[in-house]
Amino acid sequence: MTTRSLPQHISKQFDQELEDLRAKVMTMGGLVEDLLGKSLDALDRSDSELAETVTSSDYKVNLMEVNIDEECTQVLARRQPAAGDLRLVLAVIKTISDLERIGDEIEKIGKMVVRLCEQNSPKSYYVSVIAMGQHVQKMLHDALDVFARMDSQKAVDVAAQDHKIDEEYSAILRQLITYMMEDPRSISNVLDVVWAVRALERIGDHANNICENVIYLVEGKDVRHTSIEDMRKEVFPD
């Protein structure tokens, strides 16, 4: 297992600043994970009130991103970190950006749930979406876990889950297209489900990005836009 611990510096305050950054990322991740769970619960129970709560909470995610980003800027200006310390700050900046975008996708899901409830859409339209959402939720949880433990090898395994989510996304789209072809009156409702599925697929992509950030942090290697096989070669020694 390839993991990384925060280095110890002469300045204990610098140690605390780096640890504080990582802790705040995990707090932001916890909020995003909670909102995703609530959006899926709202979809499962056709609970428009809960969905409204999700959509109205996105500002909290945005505010966290702004505050953490400002803290990173202060660390860069004041400490001028190098090597692993610099990678940590950059990984934090990239990760909070992904978390903010996940928050945006969750907000979209919340809005879709509200519309589906208003239109009283049949649950058969989105029962498979809930199952996909649970898989996305697990991937996000696992991605945050590897960030917390700074485990690059586990990050590769988590990133590999994105392929399965993409396959589910394609299968659900085919199913939804069939619904629309069989009953043109369902097109409006089904399109809302399509946008929710697309949002879940994008959340999986951002969870994958978080895994790539961990690999960059621990290994010092940029694995963006590479296959899982190439990613493994970079992380696992021969």
For each residue, the residues with C-beta under 8 A, 3 or more apart:
1: 151 153 154
2: 151 152 153 218 219 235
3: 149 150 151 152 218
4: 84 150 152 217 218
5: 150
6: 15 18 19 22 88
7: 84 85
8: 15
9: 12 14 15
10:
11: 14 15
12: 9 15 16
13: 16 17
14: 9 11 17 18 79
15: 6 8 9 11 12 18 19
16: 12 13 19 20
17: 13 14 20 21 71 75 79
18: 6 14 15 21 22 75 85 88 89
19: 6 15 16 22 23
20: 16 17 23 24 71
21: 17 18 24 25 68 71 72 75 88 89 92
22: 6 18 19 25 26 88 92 148
23: 19 20 26 27
24: 20 21 27 28 64 67 68 71
25: 21 22 28 29 68 92 95 96 99 147
26: 22 23 29 30 144 147 148
27: 23 24 30 31 64
28: 24 25 31 32 61 64 65 68 96 99
29: 25 26 32 33 95 99 140 144 147
30: 26 27 33 34 144
31: 27 28 34 35 57 60 61 64
32: 28 29 35 36 61 99 102 103 106 140
33: 29 30 36 37 137 140 141 144
34: 30 31 37 38
35: 31 32 38 39 54 57 58 61 103 106
36: 32 33 39 40 102 106 133 136 137 140 203
37: 33 34 40 41 137
38: 34 35 41 42 50 53 54
39: 35 36 42 43 51 54 106 109 110 113 133
40: 36 37 43 44 109 130 133 134 137
41: 37 38 44 45 47 50
42: 38 39 45 46 47 48 50 51 54 110 113
43: 39 40 46 51 109 113 116 126 129 130 133 196
44: 40 41 130
45: 41 42 50
46: 42 43 113 116 117 123
47: 41 42 50 51 113 117
48: 42 51 52 113 114 117 118
49: 52 53
50: 38 41 42 45 47 53 54
51: 39 42 43 47 48 54 55 110 111 113 114 117
52: 48 49 55 56 110 114
53: 38 49 50 56 57
54: 35 38 39 42 50 51 57 58 106 107 109 110 113
55: 51 52 58 107 110 111 114
56: 52 53 59
57: 31 35 53 54 60 61
58: 35 54 55 61 62 103 104 106 107
59: 56 62 63
60: 31 57 63 64
61: 28 31 32 35 57 58 64 65 99 100 103
62: 58 59 65 66 100 103
63: 59 60 66 67
64: 24 27 28 31 60 61 67 68 96 99
65: 28 61 62 68 69 96 97 99 100
66: 62 63 69 70
67: 24 63 64 70 71
68: 21 24 25 28 64 65 71 72 92 96
69: 65 66 72 73 93 96
70: 66 67 73 74
71: 17 20 21 24 67 68 74 75
72: 21 68 69 75 76 89 92 93
73: 69 70 76 77
74: 70 71 77 78
75: 17 18 21 71 72 78 79 81 89
76: 72 73 79 80 81 89
77: 73 74 80
78: 74 75
79: 14 17 75 76 85
80: 76 77
81: 75 76 85 86 88 89
82: 85 86
83: 86 87
84: 4 7 87 88 217 220
85: 7 18 79 81 82 88 89
86: 81 82 83 89 90
87: 83 84 90 91 216 217 220
88: 6 18 21 22 81 84 85 91 92 217
89: 18 21 72 75 76 81 85 86 92 93
90: 86 87 93 94 216
91: 87 88 94 95 213 214 216 217
92: 21 22 25 68 72 88 89 95 96
93: 69 72 89 90 96 97
94: 90 91 97 98 209 213 216
95: 25 29 91 92 98 99 147 209 210 213
96: 25 28 64 65 68 69 92 93 99 100
97: 65 93 94 100 101
98: 94 95 101 102 206 207 209 210 213
99: 25 28 29 32 61 64 65 95 96 102 103 206 210
100: 61 62 65 96 97 103 104
101: 97 98 104 105 202 206
102: 32 36 98 99 105 106 140 203 206 207
103: 32 35 58 61 62 99 100 106 107
104: 58 100 101 107 108
105: 101 102 108 109 199 200 202 203 206
106: 32 35 36 39 54 58 102 103 109 110 199 203
107: 54 55 58 103 104 110 111
108: 104 105 111 112 195 196 199
109: 39 40 43 54 105 106 112 113 196 199 200
110: 39 42 51 52 54 55 106 107 113 114
111: 51 55 107 108 114 115
112: 108 109 115 116 192 193 195 196 199
113: 39 42 43 46 47 48 51 54 109 110 116 117 196
114: 48 51 52 55 110 111 117 118
115: 111 112 118 119 192
116: 43 46 112 113 119 121 125 126 189 192 193
117: 46 47 48 51 113 114 120 121
118: 48 114 115
119: 115 116 188 189 192
120: 117
121: 116 117 125 126 189 192 193
122: 125 189
123: 46 126 127
124: 127
125: 116 121 122 176 179 186 189 190 193
126: 43 116 121 123 129 130 193 196
127: 123 124 130 131
128: 131 132 168 171 172 175
129: 43 126 132 133 172 193 196 197 200
130: 40 43 44 126 127 133 134
131: 127 128 134 135 168
132: 128 129 135 136 165 168 169 172 197 200
133: 36 39 40 43 129 130 136 137 200
134: 40 130 131 137 138
135: 131 132 138 139 161 164 165 168
136: 36 132 133 139 140 165 200 201 203 204 207
137: 33 36 37 40 133 134 140 141
138: 134 135 141 142 161
139: 135 136 142 143 158 161 162 165 204 207 208
140: 29 32 33 36 102 136 137 143 144 203 207
141: 33 137 138 144 145
142: 138 139 145 146 154 158 161 207
143: 139 140 146 147 155 158 207 208 210 211 214
144: 26 29 30 33 140 141 147 148 210
145: 141 142 148 149 154
146: 142 143 149 150 151 152 154 155 158 210 211 214
147: 25 26 29 95 143 144 150 210 213 214
148: 22 26 144 145
149: 3 145 146 154
150: 3 4 5 146 147 214 217 218
151: 1 2 3 146 154 155 214 218
152: 2 3 4 146 155 156 214 215 217 218 219 235
153: 1 2 156 157 235 236
154: 1 142 145 146 149 151 157 158
155: 143 146 151 152 158 159 211 212 214 215 218 235
156: 152 153 159 160 211 215 228 231 232 235 236
157: 153 154 160 161
158: 139 142 143 146 154 155 161 207 211
159: 155 156 162 208 211 212 228 231
160: 156 157 163 164 228
161: 135 138 139 142 157 158 164 165 204 207
162: 139 159 165 166 204 205 207 208
163: 160 166 167 228
164: 135 160 161 167 168
165: 132 135 136 139 161 162 168 169 200 201 204
166: 162 163 169 170 201 204
167: 163 164 170 171
168: 128 131 132 135 164 165 171 172
169: 132 165 166 172 173 197 198 200 201
170: 166 167 173 174
171: 128 167 168 174 175
172: 128 129 132 168 169 175 176 197
173: 169 170 176 177 194 197
174: 170 171 177 178
175: 128 171 172 178 179
176: 125 172 173 179 180 190 193 194 197
177: 173 174 180 181
178: 174 175 181 182
179: 125 175 176 182 183 186 190
180: 176 177 183 184 186 187 190 191
181: 177 178 184
182: 178 179 186
183: 179 180 186
184: 180 181 187
185:
186: 125 179 180 182 183 189 190
187: 180 184 190 191
188: 119 191 192
189: 116 119 121 122 125 186 192 193
190: 125 176 179 180 186 187 193 194
191: 180 187 188 194 195
192: 112 115 116 119 121 188 189 195 196
193: 112 116 121 125 126 129 176 189 190 196 197
194: 173 176 190 191 197 198
195: 108 112 191 192 198 199
196: 43 108 109 112 113 126 129 192 193 199 200
197: 129 132 169 172 173 176 193 194 200 201
198: 169 194 195 201 202
199: 105 106 108 109 112 195 196 202 203
200: 105 109 129 132 133 136 165 169 196 197 203 204
201: 136 165 166 169 197 198 204 205
202: 101 105 198 199 205 206
203: 36 102 105 106 136 140 199 200 206 207
204: 136 139 161 162 165 166 200 201 207 208
205: 162 201 202 208 209
206: 98 99 101 102 105 202 203 209 210
207: 98 102 136 139 140 142 143 158 161 162 203 204 210 211
208: 139 143 159 162 204 205 211 212
209: 94 95 98 205 206 212 213 224
210: 95 98 99 143 144 146 147 206 207 213 214
211: 143 146 155 156 158 159 207 208 214 215
212: 155 159 208 209 215 216 223 224 231
213: 91 94 95 98 147 209 210 216 217
214: 91 143 146 147 150 151 152 155 210 211 217 218
215: 152 155 156 211 212 218 219 221 223 231 234 235
216: 87 90 91 94 212 213 219 220 221 222 223
217: 4 84 87 88 91 150 152 213 214
218: 2 3 4 150 151 152 155 214 215
219: 2 152 215 216 234 235
220: 84 87 216
221: 215 216 234 235
222: 216
223: 212 215 216 226 230 231 234 235
224: 209 212
225:
226: 223 230 231 234
227: 230 231
228: 156 159 160 163 231 232
229: 232 233
230: 223 226 227 233 234
231: 156 159 212 215 223 226 227 228 234 235
232: 156 228 229 235 236
233: 229 230 236
234: 215 219 221 223 226 230 231
235: 2 152 153 155 156 215 219 221 223 231 232
236: 153 156 232 233
237:
238:
